[in-house]
Each structure stands twice: as C-alpha cells, then as structure tokens.
Amino acid sequence: MITSTFDVILGEPYFYIRNGEVSEFTDLYWKLKRINSKKTITKVVRGQKCMTVEKLFDEFSAVYQFPYYFSANWNSFEECINDLAWLQADAYIMCISNAENLLQLSNSDFDSFTSILADSVREWQDGRNLGAVVTSSTPFNIIFHCAKENEYELIMKLRESGILLERL
C-alpha cells in the first residue's frame, strides 16, 4: 500500500494506477513534481494523444523532447526511453493521463509499447554498463490514470501484457 507520494519514487512497485477525474490526477502530478529530496523528472503524457502509434510517438517525442535522431519506430522509441541523457535525474516518474485511450492501439502496438515500458523500468532499476556508458540504478516509475469506469479493462489489458499495478 502506498502511504505517500514519496513512496512512488523509491523503487518497487514500478507501475501504478489511479482512477478518477483528470483534475485529481493533475493535482497528484503537481505533488510529485514538488518532490525535492531527489532530482526527480516527472512528465505527463496525454493518453488521448496516443490513440495511434504515430500519435503516440509524436506525444512522447514532444513530452520527453526526444533528440533529432528519433525515428518514430519502436526500436528508436525504446532507445530514447532508455537513454534520457538530456533529462538528467535521480528518478523519473512517467504519468499517463487518460491511459484507457491506449487501448485504441492495435494489439501488436499495445504489446510493443507495454513490453518496452516493462523492459525500460527494469533497465533503469538495474543500471547499465554499455562500455562507455555506465549508469547506476535509477527509479523509473509509471502511473496510469483512467476514468473509474475504464479501470478494470485497462488493468486486465496491462496484466495480459505482464504489467501488474499498485493502486495509488
């Protein structure tokens, strides 16, 4: 059970769900942005802007300011999410508002997206040793927001993809 917003950046669990009005989710986002015990980067991706894979790439690219070499494909998306060198931080929190809109993606695109998120969370947590690039363990947590009436469907679809959620 999560007892405070600070718990969100400490590590496991890595995936959270919050239902309710988007204004309440925005309040949570602002609380998380004010956490200053670590240099935490907190970003909001708008799920309503991610209903096709092309729009998803556009939204993430804009929110995370992907570099010029981002190629709008899954391999490039994974590379950018696992790098974020241009956003140096001690912890990252990705908030996805209206995440039920991700269910509009094709099954294969949804699976690619969730697989990349799950792999990225593990890679950030484990740290990387790529020879010239060595990173330490860095919390990278994701909060999915949805309307209450869409929560069950989103949870089930994420669970099918291997993502287990903690309520927030």
C-alpha positions, 0 to 999 in steps of 0.5 A: 500500500502506498502511504505517500507520494514519496513512496512512488519514487523509491523503487518497487512497485514500478507501475501504478494506477489511479482512477478518477477525474483528470483534475485529481490526477493533475493535482497528484502530478503537481505533488510529485513534481514538488518532490525535492529530496531527489532530482526527480523528472516527472512528465505527463503524457496525454493518453488521448494523444496516443490513440495511434502509434504515430500519435503516440510517438509524436506525444512522447517525442514532444513530452520527453523532447526526444533528440533529432535522431528519433525515428518514430519506430519502436526500436528508436522509441525504446532507445530514447526511453532508455537513454534520457541523457538530456533529462538528467535525474535521480528518478523519473516518474512517467504519468499517463493521463487518460491511459484507457485511450491506449487501448485504441492501439492495435494489439501488436502496438499495445504489446510493443509499447507495454513490453518496452515500458516493462523492459525500460523500468527494469533497465533503469532499476538495474543500471547499465554498463554499455562500455562507455556508458555506465549508469547506476540504478535509477527509479523509473516509475509509471502511473496510469490514470483512467476514468473509474469506469475504464479501470478494470479493462485497462488493468486486465489489458496491462496484466495480459501484457505482464504489467501488474499495478499498485493502486495509488 
